[in-house]
Amino acid sequence: MKGAAQADLVDRHFRRFRTDQLWVADFTYVWTWSGWVYVAFVFDAYSRRVLGWRAATSMATPLVLDCLEMALFARRREGATGFAGLTHHTDAGSVYTSIAFTERLADEHIDPSVGSVGDAYDNSLAESQIGLYKSELIHLEGPWRDVAHVEAATAEWVS
């Protein structure tokens, strides 16, 4: 189910001056012998660091919610005490505009930002980070057996 339409608060201005001002998120597809695997990421715009990621065989809201939870957990473990003032920017995909996802952002006082439909430049920072993931890992290491194989390799790539 889709939530209310969200504004593009970033407008392609990805430069930030500290962590936790802007997170960008997206997911990609990886072909395996057992079918598609979807890998979602959350990146901090300032540090370009992967804060959260998740792989699954289903492209549904729980995939990106789990990824967001990993990012929140990672930042709390590092000492973050609140997320007011943080913007979470994505494309206009249904998993990111779902009621469950937008409510979770609201629970953490995170401002949602959504780029325009069909314009990859509106989320180019996440797209370029995923491009690195695919060129440094996915296209070099395959063929991929299954979600567990992709998860193990992604965990190593992220660390």
DSSP file (Angstrom, degrees, kcal/mol; ACC not computed):
  #  RESIDUE AA STRUCTURE BP1 BP2  ACC     N-H-->O    O-->H-N    N-H-->O    O-->H-N    TCO  KAPPA ALPHA  PHI   PSI    X-CA   Y-CA   Z-CA
    1    1 A M              0   0    0      0, 0.0    98,-1.7     0, 0.0     2,-0.3   0.000 360.0 360.0 360.0 139.7    0.0    0.0    0.0
    2    2 A K  B     -A   98   0A   0     96,-0.3    96,-0.3    97,-0.1     3,-0.1  -0.641 360.0-146.3 -91.3 139.1    1.3    3.4   -1.0
    3    3 A G        -     0   0    0     94,-4.0    96,-0.1    -2,-0.3     3,-0.1  -0.182  44.4 -58.4 -86.9-173.8    1.7    6.3    1.5
    4    4 A A        -     0   0    0      1,-0.1    -1,-0.2    94,-0.1     2,-0.0  -0.311  68.6 -88.0 -65.7 151.1    1.3   10.0    0.8
    5    5 A A        -     0   0    0     -3,-0.1     2,-0.3     1,-0.1    -1,-0.1  -0.352  45.8-145.0 -61.8 138.3    3.4   11.6   -1.9
    6    6 A Q        -     0   0    0    109,-0.1     2,-0.1    -3,-0.1   107,-0.1  -0.814   9.1-121.9-109.1 147.7    6.7   12.8   -0.6
    7    7 A A        -     0   0    0     -2,-0.3   107,-1.9   105,-0.3     2,-1.0  -0.434  24.3-112.4 -81.3 158.4    8.7   15.9   -1.8
    8    8 A D        +     0   0    0    105,-0.3   105,-0.1     1,-0.2   107,-0.1  -0.815  39.0 173.0 -90.0  98.4   12.2   15.8   -3.2
    9    9 A L  S    S+     0   0    0     -2,-1.0    -1,-0.2     1,-0.2   104,-0.1   0.576  73.8  51.9 -82.3 -10.7   14.0   17.6   -0.4
   10   10 A V  S >  S-     0   0    0    112,-0.1     3,-1.9    -3,-0.1    -1,-0.2   0.841  73.9-167.5 -96.3 -40.5   17.5   16.9   -1.9
   11   11 A D  T 3  S-     0   0    0      1,-0.3     3,-0.1   111,-0.1   111,-0.1   0.871  76.4 -56.8  50.1  43.9   16.9   18.2   -5.5
   12   12 A R  T 3  S+     0   0    0    110,-0.4     2,-0.9     1,-0.2    -1,-0.3   0.598 107.2 126.6  66.1  14.7   20.2   16.5   -6.6
   13   13 A H    <   +     0   0    0     -3,-1.9    -1,-0.2     1,-0.2    -2,-0.0  -0.815  23.3 159.8-101.8  92.7   22.3   18.4   -4.0
   14   14 A F        +     0   0    0     -2,-0.9     2,-0.2    -3,-0.1    -1,-0.2   0.552  30.4 113.8 -94.4  -9.6   24.0   15.5   -2.2
   15   15 A R        +     0   0    0      2,-0.0     2,-0.3    31,-0.0    31,-0.1  -0.453  41.0 174.3 -70.1 131.3   26.9   17.3   -0.6
   16   16 A R        -     0   0    0     29,-0.2     3,-0.1    -2,-0.2    -2,-0.0  -0.894  32.5-142.4-133.9 164.3   26.7   17.3    3.2
   17   17 A F  S    S+     0   0    0     -2,-0.3     2,-0.3     1,-0.1    -2,-0.0   0.342  80.1  15.5-114.3   3.9   29.1   18.5    5.9
   18   18 A R  S >  S-     0   0    0      4,-0.0     3,-0.7     0, 0.0     4,-0.3  -0.972  87.3 -82.5-164.0 164.9   28.6   15.8    8.6
   19   19 A T  T 3  S+     0   0    0     -2,-0.3     4,-0.1     1,-0.2    -2,-0.1  -0.279 105.0  30.4 -68.6 160.4   27.2   12.4    9.0
   20   20 A D  T 3  S+     0   0    0      2,-0.2    -1,-0.2     1,-0.1     3,-0.1   0.724  87.5 101.7  61.2  26.7   23.5   11.8    9.5
   21   21 A Q  S <  S+     0   0    0     -3,-0.7    66,-2.1     1,-0.3     2,-0.4   0.759  93.4  11.3 -94.1 -40.8   22.4   14.8    7.6
   22   22 A L  E     -b   87   0B   0     -4,-0.3    23,-3.0    64,-0.2    24,-0.4  -0.980  60.8-173.5-143.5 125.6   21.4   12.8    4.5
   23   23 A W  E     -bC  88  44B   0     64,-3.0    66,-3.3    -2,-0.4     2,-0.4  -0.946  11.6-159.9-110.8 140.2   21.1    9.1    3.9
   24   24 A V  E     -bC  89  43B   0     19,-2.5    19,-3.1    -2,-0.4     2,-0.3  -0.930  11.4-172.9-117.9 146.5   20.4    7.8    0.3
   25   25 A A  E     + C   0  42B   0     64,-2.2    66,-0.4    -2,-0.4     2,-0.3  -0.976  16.0 141.9-141.9 150.8   19.0    4.4   -0.4
   26   26 A D  E     - C   0  41B   0     15,-1.5    15,-2.8    -2,-0.3     2,-0.3  -0.954  29.1-132.6-168.0 174.5   18.3    2.1   -3.3
   27   27 A F  E     - C   0  40B   0     -2,-0.3     2,-0.3    13,-0.3    13,-0.3  -0.939  12.4-157.5-137.7 163.9   18.4   -1.6   -4.2
   28   28 A T  E     - C   0  39B   0     11,-2.3    11,-2.4    -2,-0.3     2,-0.4  -0.841  18.6-114.7-135.0 170.5   19.6   -3.6   -7.1
   29   29 A Y  E     - C   0  38B   0     -2,-0.3     2,-0.4     9,-0.2     9,-0.2  -0.869  20.8-168.8-110.1 141.0   19.0   -7.0   -8.7
   30   30 A V  E     - C   0  37B   0      7,-2.8     7,-2.4    -2,-0.4     2,-0.4  -0.991  18.7-135.7-130.0 123.8   21.5   -9.9   -8.8
   31   31 A W  E     + C   0  36B   0     -2,-0.4   113,-0.6     5,-0.2     2,-0.3  -0.634  29.8 175.0 -79.5 131.9   20.9  -12.9  -11.0
   32   32 A T  E >   -dC 144  35B   0      3,-1.3     3,-1.7    -2,-0.4   113,-0.2  -0.816  47.7-101.5-126.9 169.9   21.6  -16.3   -9.3
   33   33 A W  T 3  S+     0   0    0    111,-2.1   113,-0.2    -2,-0.3   112,-0.1   0.742 124.8  48.3 -63.1 -22.1   21.2  -19.9  -10.3
   34   34 A S  T 3  S-     0   0    0    111,-0.9    -1,-0.3     1,-0.4     2,-0.2   0.243 125.4 -87.0-103.5  13.6   18.1  -20.0   -8.1
   35   35 A G  E <  S-C   32   0B   0     -3,-1.7    -3,-1.3   110,-0.1    -1,-0.4  -0.640  72.2 -17.1 115.4-172.2   16.5  -16.7   -9.4
   36   36 A W  E     -C   31   0B   0     -2,-0.2     2,-0.4    -5,-0.2    -5,-0.2  -0.406  48.5-163.2 -72.6 141.8   16.8  -13.0   -8.7
   37   37 A V  E     -C   30   0B   0     -7,-2.4    -7,-2.8    -2,-0.1     2,-0.5  -0.982  10.0-148.1-119.4 137.5   18.2  -11.7   -5.4
   38   38 A Y  E     -CE  29  56B   0     18,-3.2    18,-2.1    -2,-0.4     2,-0.5  -0.913   9.7-165.3-108.8 129.7   17.5   -8.1   -4.4
   39   39 A V  E     -CE  28  55B   0    -11,-2.4   -11,-2.3    -2,-0.5     2,-0.3  -0.965   4.7-164.8-121.5 119.1   20.1   -6.2   -2.4
   40   40 A A  E     -CE  27  54B   0     14,-3.0    14,-1.8    -2,-0.5     2,-0.3  -0.762   6.2-170.3-103.5 147.7   19.1   -3.0   -0.7
   41   41 A F  E     -CE  26  53B   0    -15,-2.8   -15,-1.5    -2,-0.3     2,-0.4  -0.967  18.1-158.7-135.4 150.6   21.5   -0.4    0.7
   42   42 A V  E     -CE  25  52B   0     10,-2.4     9,-2.9    -2,-0.3    10,-1.5  -0.998  21.4-172.0-123.4 126.4   21.5    2.7    2.9
   43   43 A F  E     -CE  24  50B   0    -19,-3.1   -19,-2.5    -2,-0.4     2,-0.5  -0.908  25.1-125.8-117.4 144.4   24.5    5.0    2.4
   44   44 A D  E  >  -C   23   0B   0      5,-2.1     4,-2.3    -2,-0.4     5,-0.3  -0.800  18.7-145.5 -84.4 127.5   25.5    8.1    4.4
   45   45 A A  T  4 S+     0   0    0    -23,-3.0   -29,-0.2    -2,-0.5    -1,-0.1   0.835  94.1  47.3 -66.4 -33.1   25.9   11.0    1.9
   46   46 A Y  T  4 S+     0   0    0    -24,-0.4    -1,-0.2   -28,-0.2   -27,-0.1   0.963 126.2  24.6 -73.3 -52.6   28.8   12.6    3.8
   47   47 A S  T  4 S-     0   0    0      2,-0.1    -2,-0.2   -29,-0.1    -1,-0.1   0.654  91.3-138.1 -87.9 -16.3   31.0    9.6    4.5
   48   48 A R     <  +     0   0    0     -4,-2.3     2,-0.2     1,-0.2    -3,-0.1   0.630  53.5 149.2  64.2  15.6   29.7    7.5    1.5
   49   49 A R        -     0   0    0     -5,-0.3    -5,-2.1     1,-0.1     2,-0.7  -0.505  56.5-114.4 -81.0 145.5   29.7    4.6    4.0
   50   50 A V  E     +E   43   0B   0     -7,-0.2    -7,-0.2   108,-0.2     3,-0.1  -0.715  36.0 174.9 -75.2 117.3   27.3    1.7    3.8
   51   51 A L  E     +     0   0B   0     -9,-2.9     2,-0.3    -2,-0.7    23,-0.2   0.772  64.9   4.1 -93.9 -32.2   25.2    2.0    7.0
   52   52 A G  E     +E   42   0B   0    -10,-1.5   -10,-2.4    19,-0.1    -1,-0.3  -0.994  61.2 170.4-151.7 152.1   22.8   -0.8    6.2
   53   53 A W  E     -E   41   0B   0     -2,-0.3     2,-0.3   -12,-0.2   -12,-0.2  -0.980   4.7-176.4-157.3 157.7   22.2   -3.5    3.6
   54   54 A R  E     -E   40   0B   0    -14,-1.8   -14,-3.0    -2,-0.3     2,-0.4  -0.967  11.0-153.3-157.5 142.6   20.0   -6.5    3.2
   55   55 A A  E     +E   39   0B   0     -2,-0.3     2,-0.3   -16,-0.2   -16,-0.2  -0.939  24.9 157.5-117.7 143.0   19.6   -9.3    0.6
   56   56 A A  E     -E   38   0B   0    -18,-2.1   -18,-3.2    -2,-0.4    -2,-0.0  -0.975  48.3-124.1-156.5 164.4   16.4  -11.2   -0.1
   57   57 A T  S    S+     0   0    0     -2,-0.3     2,-0.4   -20,-0.2   -21,-0.1   0.404  95.0  66.1 -93.0   1.0   14.6  -13.2   -2.7
   58   58 A S  S    S-     0   0    0    -20,-0.2     2,-1.3     2,-0.1     5,-0.1  -0.985  72.1-143.9-126.9 133.3   11.6  -10.9   -2.6
   59   59 A M        +     0   0    0     -2,-0.4     2,-0.3     4,-0.1   -20,-0.0  -0.725  57.6 123.1 -93.9  86.8   11.4   -7.3   -3.7
   60   60 A A  S >> S-     0   0    0     -2,-1.3     3,-1.6    35,-0.0     4,-0.8  -0.879  77.9 -88.3-141.4 169.7    9.0   -6.1   -1.0
   61   61 A T  H 3> S+     0   0    0     -2,-0.3     4,-2.5     1,-0.3     3,-0.3   0.830 117.7  64.9 -53.7 -39.6    8.8   -3.5    1.8
   62   62 A P  H 3> S+     0   0    0      0, 0.0     4,-2.5     0, 0.0    -1,-0.3   0.832  96.1  60.9 -56.3 -29.5   10.3   -5.8    4.4
   63   63 A L  H <> S+     0   0    0     -3,-1.6     4,-1.6     1,-0.2    -2,-0.2   0.958 111.6  35.8 -59.4 -51.5   13.6   -5.8    2.4
   64   64 A V  H  X S+     0   0    0     -4,-0.8     4,-2.3    -3,-0.3    -1,-0.2   0.806 115.1  56.3 -77.5 -28.3   14.1   -2.0    2.7
   65   65 A L  H  X S+     0   0    0     -4,-2.5     4,-2.6     2,-0.2    -1,-0.2   0.929 108.2  48.0 -64.6 -44.6   12.7   -1.9    6.2
   66   66 A D  H  X S+     0   0    0     -4,-2.5     4,-2.1    -5,-0.2    -2,-0.2   0.893 111.2  51.2 -61.5 -39.5   15.3   -4.4    7.3
   67   67 A C  H  X S+     0   0    0     -4,-1.6     4,-1.9    -5,-0.2    -1,-0.2   0.920 110.6  48.1 -63.7 -44.6   18.0   -2.4    5.6
   68   68 A L  H  X S+     0   0    0     -4,-2.3     4,-2.7     1,-0.2    -2,-0.2   0.914 109.4  53.2 -61.1 -43.8   16.8    0.8    7.4
   69   69 A E  H  X S+     0   0    0     -4,-2.6     4,-2.7     1,-0.2    -1,-0.2   0.890 107.2  51.9 -60.4 -39.4   16.8   -1.0   10.7
   70   70 A M  H  X S+     0   0    0     -4,-2.1     4,-2.6     2,-0.2    -1,-0.2   0.916 110.5  48.3 -62.9 -42.2   20.4   -2.1   10.2
   71   71 A A  H  X S+     0   0    0     -4,-1.9     4,-2.3     2,-0.2    -2,-0.2   0.923 112.5  47.9 -63.9 -44.6   21.4    1.5    9.5
   72   72 A L  H  X S+     0   0    0     -4,-2.7     4,-2.3     1,-0.2    -2,-0.2   0.923 113.3  48.2 -61.6 -44.7   19.6    2.7   12.6
   73   73 A F  H  X S+     0   0    0     -4,-2.7     4,-2.7    -5,-0.2    -2,-0.2   0.922 110.7  51.3 -61.6 -45.1   21.2    0.0   14.7
   74   74 A A  H  X S+     0   0    0     -4,-2.6     4,-1.3   -23,-0.2    -2,-0.2   0.922 112.4  45.1 -60.4 -45.1   24.6    0.7   13.3
   75   75 A R  H  <>S+     0   0    0     -4,-2.3     5,-2.8     2,-0.2    -1,-0.2   0.877 113.0  50.2 -69.8 -36.4   24.4    4.4   14.0
   76   76 A R  H ><5S+     0   0    0     -4,-2.3     3,-1.7     3,-0.2    -2,-0.2   0.912 107.6  54.1 -65.7 -40.8   23.0    3.9   17.5
   77   77 A R  H 3<5S+     0   0    0     -4,-2.7    -1,-0.2     1,-0.3    -2,-0.2   0.824 107.6  52.1 -60.8 -30.6   25.8    1.5   18.3
   78   78 A E  T 3<5S-     0   0    0     -4,-1.3    -1,-0.3    -5,-0.2    -2,-0.2   0.393 133.1 -89.2 -88.2   2.5   28.2    4.2   17.3
   79   79 A G  T < 5S+     0   0    0     -3,-1.7    -3,-0.2     1,-0.3     2,-0.1   0.410  73.1 148.7 110.9  -3.0   26.6    6.7   19.6
   80   80 A A      < -     0   0    0     -5,-2.8    -1,-0.3     1,-0.1     3,-0.1  -0.451  21.5-174.6 -64.5 134.6   23.8    8.4   17.6
   81   81 A T        +     0   0    0      1,-0.3     2,-0.3    -2,-0.1    -1,-0.1   0.545  61.5   1.7-110.1 -10.5   21.0    9.3   20.0
   82   82 A G        -     0   0    0      2,-0.1    -1,-0.3     1,-0.0    27,-0.1  -0.975  49.2-143.1-169.6 162.4   18.4   10.7   17.6
   83   83 A F    >   +     0   0    0     25,-0.5     3,-2.1    -2,-0.3     2,-0.1   0.224  48.4 135.2-123.3  13.7   17.7   11.2   14.0
   84   84 A A  T 3  S+     0   0    0      1,-0.3    26,-0.2    26,-0.1     3,-0.1  -0.442  75.4  30.5 -60.7 136.2   15.8   14.5   13.9
   85   85 A G  T 3  S+     0   0    0     24,-0.6     2,-0.4     1,-0.4    -1,-0.3   0.295  92.2 122.7  93.1  -8.8   17.2   16.6   11.1
   86   86 A L    <   -     0   0    0     -3,-2.1    25,-2.8    23,-0.4     2,-0.4  -0.700  49.0-153.3 -86.0 136.8   18.2   13.5    9.0
   87   87 A T  E     -bf  22 111B   0    -66,-2.1   -64,-3.0    -2,-0.4     2,-0.6  -0.937   0.2-156.8-108.3 133.4   16.8   13.2    5.5
   88   88 A H  E     -bf  23 112B   0     23,-2.7    25,-2.4    -2,-0.4     2,-0.4  -0.945  16.8-165.4-111.2 110.9   16.3    9.8    3.9
   89   89 A H  E     +bf  24 113B   0    -66,-3.3   -64,-2.2    -2,-0.6     2,-0.3  -0.823  17.6 150.6-107.5 135.3   16.3   10.1    0.1
   90   90 A T  E     - f   0 114B   0     23,-2.1    25,-2.6    -2,-0.4   -64,-0.1  -0.829  45.4 -89.2-141.9 178.8   15.2    7.4   -2.3
   91   91 A D        -     0   0    0    -66,-0.4    26,-0.1    -2,-0.3    -1,-0.1  -0.261  53.6 -93.6 -81.0-175.7   13.7    6.9   -5.7
   92   92 A A  S    S+     0   0    0     24,-0.4    25,-0.1    22,-0.1     5,-0.1   0.105  71.9 145.1 -91.7  23.2    9.9    6.8   -6.1
   93   93 A G    >>  -     0   0    0      1,-0.1     4,-1.3     3,-0.1     3,-0.9  -0.238  60.6-116.6 -62.9 151.0    9.7    3.0   -5.9
   94   94 A S  T 34 S+     0   0    0      1,-0.3     4,-0.5     2,-0.2   -91,-0.2   0.786 112.1  59.3 -62.6 -29.6    6.7    1.5   -4.2
   95   95 A V  T 34 S+     0   0    0      1,-0.2    -1,-0.3     2,-0.2     3,-0.2   0.847 110.0  43.5 -68.2 -31.1    8.7   -0.1   -1.4
   96   96 A Y  T <4 S+     0   0    0     -3,-0.9    -1,-0.2     1,-0.2    -2,-0.2   0.695 116.4  45.8 -86.3 -20.2   10.0    3.3   -0.3
   97   97 A T  S  < S+     0   0    0     -4,-1.3   -94,-4.0    -5,-0.1    -1,-0.2   0.332  86.7 122.0-102.2   6.3    6.7    5.1   -0.6
   98   98 A S  B  > S-A    2   0A   0     -4,-0.5     4,-2.5   -96,-0.3   -96,-0.3  -0.262  73.4-118.6 -66.7 155.8    4.7    2.4    1.2
   99   99 A I  H  > S+     0   0    0    -98,-1.7     4,-2.6     1,-0.2     5,-0.2   0.922 113.4  53.5 -60.1 -45.3    2.8    3.3    4.4
  100  100 A A  H  > S+     0   0    0    -99,-0.3     4,-1.6     1,-0.2    -1,-0.2   0.904 112.2  44.1 -59.2 -42.5    4.9    0.9    6.5
  101  101 A F  H  > S+     0   0    0     -6,-0.2     4,-2.1     2,-0.2    -1,-0.2   0.941 114.9  46.2 -70.5 -46.6    8.2    2.5    5.3
  102  102 A T  H  X S+     0   0    0     -4,-2.5     4,-2.1     1,-0.2    -2,-0.2   0.856 111.8  52.6 -67.0 -33.3    7.1    6.1    5.6
  103  103 A E  H  X S+     0   0    0     -4,-2.6     4,-2.4    -5,-0.2    -1,-0.2   0.883 107.0  52.8 -66.9 -36.8    5.6    5.5    9.1
  104  104 A R  H  X S+     0   0    0     -4,-1.6     4,-1.1    -5,-0.2    -2,-0.2   0.909 108.9  49.3 -65.6 -40.7    8.9    3.9   10.2
  105  105 A L  H ><>S+     0   0    0     -4,-2.1     5,-2.6     1,-0.2     3,-0.7   0.932 110.8  50.5 -60.3 -44.8   10.8    7.0    9.1
  106  106 A A  H ><5S+     0   0    0     -4,-2.1     3,-1.5     1,-0.2    -2,-0.2   0.880 102.8  60.1 -61.7 -38.5    8.3    9.2   11.0
  107  107 A D  H 3<5S+     0   0    0     -4,-2.4    -1,-0.2     1,-0.3    -2,-0.2   0.834 111.0  41.4 -56.6 -32.8    8.7    7.1   14.1
  108  108 A E  T <<5S-     0   0    0     -4,-1.1   -25,-0.5    -3,-0.7    -1,-0.3   0.350 115.1-115.7 -97.0   4.1   12.4    8.1   14.1
  109  109 A H  T < 5 +     0   0    0     -3,-1.5   -24,-0.6    -4,-0.3     2,-0.4   0.830  64.2 151.9  62.2  34.1   11.7   11.7   13.1
  110  110 A I      < -     0   0    0     -5,-2.6    -1,-0.2   -26,-0.2   -23,-0.2  -0.818  45.9-127.5 -96.2 133.6   13.5   11.2    9.8
  111  111 A D  E     -f   87   0B   0    -25,-2.8   -23,-2.7    -2,-0.4     2,-0.2  -0.708  21.8-138.4 -82.9 120.8   12.4   13.4    6.9
  112  112 A P  E     -f   88   0B   0      0, 0.0     2,-0.4     0, 0.0  -105,-0.3  -0.564  20.4-174.3 -78.3 143.3   11.5   11.3    3.8
  113  113 A S  E     -f   89   0B   0    -25,-2.4   -23,-2.1    -2,-0.2     2,-0.4  -0.997   1.5-170.6-137.8 132.2   12.6   12.6    0.4
  114  114 A V  E     -f   90   0B   0   -107,-1.9   -23,-0.2    -2,-0.4   -22,-0.1  -0.986  15.0-137.0-130.3 127.8   11.7   11.0   -2.9
  115  115 A G        -     0   0    0    -25,-2.6  -109,-0.1    -2,-0.4     3,-0.1  -0.174  42.3 -77.8 -70.9 172.3   13.1   11.8   -6.3
  116  116 A S    >   -     0   0    0      1,-0.1     3,-1.2     3,-0.1   -24,-0.4  -0.303  57.1 -87.4 -72.5 158.3   10.9   12.1   -9.4
  117  117 A V  T 3  S+     0   0    0      1,-0.2    -1,-0.1   -26,-0.1     3,-0.1  -0.456 106.7   4.9 -68.4 129.9    9.5    9.0  -11.2
  118  118 A G  T 3  S+     0   0    0     -2,-0.2     2,-0.6     1,-0.1    -1,-0.2   0.614  96.1 114.7  78.1  14.3   11.8    7.6  -13.8
  119  119 A D    X   -     0   0    0     -3,-1.2     3,-1.6     1,-0.1     4,-0.3  -0.860  40.2-174.8-122.5  97.6   14.8    9.9  -13.3
  120  120 A A  G >  S+     0   0    0     -2,-0.6     3,-1.5     1,-0.3     7,-0.2   0.751  80.8  69.8 -62.7 -24.6   17.9    8.1  -12.0
  121  121 A Y  G >  S+     0   0    0      1,-0.3     3,-1.4     2,-0.2    -1,-0.3   0.787  86.2  67.4 -65.1 -25.9   19.8   11.4  -11.6
  122  122 A D  G <  S+     0   0    0     -3,-1.6  -110,-0.4     1,-0.3    -1,-0.3   0.690 115.5  27.2 -68.6 -16.5   17.5   12.3   -8.7
  123  123 A N  G <> S+     0   0    0     -3,-1.5     4,-2.3    -4,-0.3     3,-0.3  -0.141  82.7 135.9-130.6  37.6   19.1    9.4   -6.7
  124  124 A S  H <>  +     0   0    0     -3,-1.4     4,-2.6     1,-0.2     5,-0.2   0.776  64.9  59.5 -64.1 -29.5   22.4    9.4   -8.4
  125  125 A L  H  > S+     0   0    0      2,-0.2     4,-2.0    -4,-0.2    -1,-0.2   0.951 111.2  40.6 -65.4 -46.5   24.5    9.1   -5.3
  126  126 A A  H  > S+     0   0    0     -3,-0.3     4,-2.4     1,-0.2     5,-0.2   0.912 114.7  53.7 -65.1 -41.3   22.9    5.8   -4.3
  127  127 A E  H  X S+     0   0    0     -4,-2.3     4,-1.9    -7,-0.2    -2,-0.2   0.905 109.8  47.2 -60.0 -41.9   23.0    4.7   -8.0
  128  128 A S  H  X S+     0   0    0     -4,-2.6     4,-1.8     2,-0.2    -1,-0.2   0.882 110.7  51.3 -70.5 -36.6   26.7    5.4   -8.2
  129  129 A Q  H  X S+     0   0    0     -4,-2.0     4,-1.9     2,-0.2    -1,-0.2   0.905 111.4  47.6 -65.0 -40.5   27.4    3.6   -4.9
  130  130 A I  H  X S+     0   0    0     -4,-2.4     4,-2.5     1,-0.2    -2,-0.2   0.848 106.3  59.0 -68.4 -32.9   25.5    0.5   -6.2
  131  131 A G  H  X S+     0   0    0     -4,-1.9     4,-2.5    -5,-0.2    -1,-0.2   0.896 105.1  49.5 -59.9 -40.1   27.4    0.8   -9.4
  132  132 A L  H  X S+     0   0    0     -4,-1.8     4,-3.3     2,-0.2     5,-0.3   0.925 109.3  52.1 -63.0 -44.7   30.6    0.3   -7.4
  133  133 A Y  H  X>S+     0   0    0     -4,-1.9     4,-1.7     1,-0.2     5,-1.5   0.919 113.2  44.3 -56.4 -45.6   29.1   -2.7   -5.7
  134  134 A K  I  <>S+     0   0    0     -4,-2.5     5,-3.3     3,-0.2     6,-0.4   0.902 118.8  41.5 -70.4 -39.9   28.2   -4.3   -9.0
  135  135 A S  I  <5S+     0   0    0     -4,-2.5    -2,-0.2    -5,-0.2    -1,-0.2   0.872 120.3  42.0 -77.1 -35.1   31.5   -3.5  -10.7
  136  136 A E  I  <5S+     0   0    0     -4,-3.3    -2,-0.2    -5,-0.2    -1,-0.2   0.734 137.2   1.6 -82.4 -22.6   33.8   -4.4   -7.7
  137  137 A L  I  X5S+     0   0    0     -4,-1.7     4,-2.7    -5,-0.3     3,-0.3   0.672 123.1  48.6-128.4 -62.9   31.9   -7.5   -6.6
  138  138 A I  I  ><S+     0   0    0     -5,-1.5     4,-1.3     1,-0.2    -3,-0.2   0.907 116.8  39.3 -61.3 -49.1   28.9   -8.8   -8.6
  139  139 A H  H  4<S+     0   0    0     -5,-3.3    -1,-0.2     1,-0.2    -4,-0.1   0.723 121.2  45.7 -75.4 -20.0   30.3   -8.6  -12.1
  140  140 A L  H  4 S+     0   0    0     -6,-0.4    -2,-0.2    -3,-0.3    -1,-0.2   0.828 117.2  37.8 -88.3 -35.0   33.8   -9.9  -11.0
  141  141 A E  H  < S+     0   0    0     -4,-2.7    -3,-0.2    12,-0.0    -2,-0.2   0.680  95.9 134.5 -98.2 -19.8   32.9  -12.8   -8.7
  142  142 A G     <  +     0   0    0     -4,-1.3     2,-0.2    -5,-0.3  -110,-0.1   0.143  29.5  99.0 -58.3 179.1   29.8  -14.5  -10.2
  143  143 A P        -     0   0    0      0, 0.0     2,-0.4     0, 0.0  -111,-0.1   0.479  66.2-149.2 -75.2 153.9   28.2  -16.7  -11.2
  144  144 A W  B     -d   32   0B   0   -113,-0.6  -111,-2.1    -2,-0.2  -110,-0.2  -0.767  11.8-159.7 -98.8 135.5   26.1  -16.6   -8.0
  145  145 A R        -     0   0    0     -2,-0.4  -111,-0.9  -113,-0.2     2,-0.3   0.948  60.9 -40.9 -77.9 -51.6   24.5  -19.7   -6.5
  146  146 A D  S  > S-     0   0    0   -113,-0.2     4,-2.0  -114,-0.1     3,-0.2  -0.897  71.1 -67.8-164.5-176.0   21.8  -18.3   -4.3
  147  147 A V  H  > S+     0   0    0     -2,-0.3     4,-2.9     1,-0.2     5,-0.2   0.866 126.0  55.6 -61.1 -37.4   20.9  -15.6   -1.8
  148  148 A A  H  > S+     0   0    0      2,-0.2     4,-2.4     1,-0.2    -1,-0.2   0.893 107.4  49.6 -63.3 -39.0   23.2  -17.0    0.9
  149  149 A H  H  > S+     0   0    0     -3,-0.2     4,-2.0     2,-0.2    -1,-0.2   0.920 113.5  45.8 -64.6 -45.0   26.2  -16.8   -1.6
  150  150 A V  H  X S+     0   0    0     -4,-2.0     4,-2.6     2,-0.2    -2,-0.2   0.907 112.4  51.9 -64.8 -42.5   25.3  -13.1   -2.4
  151  151 A E  H  X S+     0   0    0     -4,-2.9     4,-2.7     2,-0.2    -2,-0.2   0.931 109.5  48.3 -60.3 -47.0   24.8  -12.3    1.3
  152  152 A A  H  X S+     0   0    0     -4,-2.4     4,-1.7     1,-0.2    -1,-0.2   0.920 115.0  44.5 -61.8 -44.7   28.2  -13.7    2.3
  153  153 A A  H  X S+     0   0    0     -4,-2.0     4,-2.4     2,-0.2    -1,-0.2   0.886 113.2  51.1 -68.2 -38.6   30.0  -11.9   -0.5
  154  154 A T  H  X S+     0   0    0     -4,-2.6     4,-2.8     2,-0.2     5,-0.2   0.910 107.1  53.8 -65.2 -42.1   28.2   -8.6    0.2
  155  155 A A  H  X S+     0   0    0     -4,-2.7     4,-1.8     1,-0.2    -1,-0.2   0.903 111.3  46.0 -58.7 -41.4   29.0   -8.8    3.9
  156  156 A E  H  < S+     0   0    0     -4,-1.7    -1,-0.2    -5,-0.2    -2,-0.2   0.907 112.4  50.3 -68.0 -41.6   32.7   -9.1    3.0
  157  157 A W  H  < S+     0   0    0     -4,-2.4    -2,-0.2     1,-0.2    -1,-0.2   0.901 111.3  48.9 -63.1 -41.6   32.5   -6.3    0.5
  158  158 A V  H  <        0   0    0     -4,-2.8    -1,-0.2     1,-0.3  -108,-0.2   0.879 360.0 360.0 -66.9 -38.4   30.8   -3.9    3.0
  159  159 A S     <        0   0    0     -4,-1.8    -1,-0.3    -5,-0.2    -2,-0.2   0.502 360.0 360.0 -79.1 360.0   33.3   -4.6    5.7
